[in-house]
Amino acid sequence: MIALAVACALFSLGLYAVLSRRDIIGVLVGVEIMLGAGSVLLASLGAASGASSGSVQAIGVMVLLLAAAEAAVGLSLLLSLYRTSGRSRVDELSEVSG
């Protein structure tokens, strides 16, 4: 039950960061916190249900890989946006041209 409360608190903190930040880095940090909360929740539910530790660890590794890929893609998009427009805030980006 404590792990569920921790996961809910982390997810709420990440959601607050995503909704309140205007800088793209802050939004990416919020998404990473939310993915960490999901990983904590999956690990605690897997341990509580009696699943084998190998399957719980595999799910945890998959979530970490997803978080790393999301961070790499997000930071590369941020660098590309900053180089082309000189802006790094979410509210300043109103158009997508390609």
TIGUMI-74101 format. One line per field, with one value per residue (C-alpha): residue number from 0; chain; x, z, y. Coordinates in steps of 0.25 Angstrom, whole numbers, plus 2048, in hexadecimal, padded with zeros to 3 digits. Last residue first. Example, Ala and Ser with C-alpha at 12.3 -4.5 7.8 and 13.67 -1.06 7.14 Angstrom:
2
seq: c(1; 0)
mol: c(A; A)
x: c(837; 831)
z: c(81D; 81F)
y: c(7FC; 7EE)
//
This chain:
98
seq: c(97; 96; 95; 94; 93; 92; 91; 90; 89; 88; 87; 86; 85; 84; 83; 82; 81; 80; 79; 78; 77; 76; 75; 74; 73; 72; 71; 70; 69; 68; 67; 66; 65; 64; 63; 62; 61; 60; 59; 58; 57; 56; 55; 54; 53; 52; 51; 50; 49; 48; 47; 46; 45; 44; 43; 42; 41; 40; 39; 38; 37; 36; 35; 34; 33; 32; 31; 30; 29; 28; 27; 26; 25; 24; 23; 22; 21; 20; 19; 18; 17; 16; 15; 14; 13; 12; 11; 10; 9; 8; 7; 6; 5; 4; 3; 2; 1; 0)
mol: c(A; A; A; A; A; A; A; A; A; A; A; A; A; A; A; A; A; A; A; A; A; A; A; A; A; A; A; A; A; A; A; A; A; A; A; A; A; A; A; A; A; A; A; A; A; A; A; A; A; A; A; A; A; A; A; A; A; A; A; A; A; A; A; A; A; A; A; A; A; A; A; A; A; A; A; A; A; A; A; A; A; A; A; A; A; A; A; A; A; A; A; A; A; A; A; A; A; A)
x: c(821; 81A; 814; 80D; 80A; 817; 819; 810; 819; 826; 833; 834; 83F; 837; 840; 84A; 841; 837; 842; 848; 83A; 837; 844; 840; 833; 838; 843; 83A; 82F; 839; 83E; 830; 82D; 839; 836; 828; 82D; 837; 82C; 824; 82F; 832; 824; 824; 831; 82C; 821; 813; 80E; 802; 809; 816; 810; 808; 814; 81C; 811; 80E; 81D; 81E; 812; 818; 825; 81D; 816; 823; 829; 81D; 81F; 82E; 82A; 820; 82B; 834; 82A; 828; 81A; 818; 80B; 804; 810; 815; 807; 806; 814; 810; 803; 80B; 815; 80A; 802; 80E; 812; 803; 804; 811; 80C; 800)
z: c(757; 75F; 76D; 772; 780; 787; 791; 79C; 79C; 79F; 798; 78D; 784; 778; 770; 77A; 786; 77E; 77A; 788; 78E; 784; 788; 797; 795; 78D; 797; 7A3; 79D; 799; 7A7; 7AD; 7A4; 7A8; 7B7; 7B5; 7AE; 7B9; 7C3; 7BB; 7BA; 7C9; 7CD; 7C3; 7C9; 7D8; 7D5; 7D8; 7E6; 7E4; 7EE; 7E7; 7D9; 7DF; 7E6; 7D9; 7D0; 7DA; 7DB; 7CC; 7CA; 7D4; 7CC; 7BF; 7C6; 7CB; 7BD; 7B7; 7C2; 7BE; 7AF; 7B3; 7BB; 7AF; 7A6; 7AE; 7B1; 7BD; 7C4; 7BD; 7BC; 7CA; 7D0; 7C8; 7CD; 7DC; 7DB; 7D5; 7E0; 7EB; 7E4; 7E4; 7F2; 7F7; 7EF; 7F5; 803; 800)
y: c(855; 860; 85F; 86B; 871; 86E; 87A; 873; 867; 86E; 86B; 876; 879; 875; 86C; 868; 868; 85F; 855; 855; 852; 847; 841; 842; 83C; 830; 82D; 82F; 826; 81B; 81B; 81B; 80F; 807; 80A; 805; 7F8; 7F6; 7F6; 7ED; 7E3; 7E4; 7E1; 7D5; 7D0; 7D2; 7C8; 7CD; 7CC; 7D6; 7DF; 7DF; 7E2; 7ED; 7F3; 7F3; 7F8; 804; 807; 807; 80F; 81A; 81A; 81D; 828; 82E; 82D; 834; 83F; 840; 842; 84D; 854; 853; 859; 865; 86A; 861; 860; 855; 84C; 84E; 84C; 83F; 83B; 83E; 837; 82B; 82B; 82C; 821; 818; 81B; 818; 80B; 807; 809; 800)
//
